[in-house]
Amino acid sequence: MTNTVTDLTPITALGGTVARTEVCGALTISENTGLGLASLSLRAGQDTPAPFGLALPDVAKAVSMGNYAAFWTGRGQWMIEATGKAEMDFAAMLKAEVPECSVTEQTDGFTAFEIASSQGAGPIEALMNKLVNIDAKTFGPGQATRTGLEHMTVFLIRRAEDRLAVIGMRTLAGSLWHALAVAARRLED
Amino acid sequence: MLIPHPLLGLRDSQEFTYLGDANLMFRPDAAAENAEAAFCDYVFQRDNPAGVHRELWFHEQGDRSWLVVTRDTTTHEILGAELASNVKLGAAE
């Protein structure tokens, strides 16, 4: 077989050929390589639309329905998530839903890490207490916020009692993974 | 230090960056006759009160909103915070 310039190997944000997963005691951290992201902003005076049938959430909230989800990022602004659509032009799909709003591609700017606990909310909250200055007790399922984590800006989404998504800048994927994995490993001690 | 964000509640001040006097929002009219003097004051002159001060803070690691934070410069007590967009709209009315 001859190699041609088109024989390129796609890599993930962490540089692997497959998504990385690490089990740290009760917590499993997984790189979510399939998540398509696009931001949606209202222009002045616009009413809130319902792309893909999603009821766009209010301040600091997240909603999900089927393969689509949305979380609030600012006044009149949301990030829309699409499971398994990272390799498609998801922004164009969203723009087709809401042609009057401003839509920007975000998949290439961010990377998503999903943290799942096998022992309920406890380990998720313990990890949050170590890493972010957000009250984990009031950050229940359906809450989403942006905050700082080891000087990096991240979005946190509490997908369920035992699940937390951390979406950070793609160029800092390695540092963010390191921060999460080290903190999770130390919870075992 | 915690800043009482009007939408998000108490947030760590490390999520914010500081700009300065809230009066920076009120840019002089460049077409006015005294524009040169007004811009000279706007650019160079600042009150430096020992006590209550209204200042602009940006929620950079948050919802990216600008806030007008009222702070006592002698005690660092935060007395309140409003969305700068609301302050500006209120001033325009």
Interface residues (C-beta under 8 A of the other chain):
Chain A: V59 A60 W72 T73 G74 R75 N133 T145 R146 T147 G148 T153
Chain B: L7 L8 R11 D12 Q14 E15 E60 Q61 G62 D63 R64 S65 L83 S85
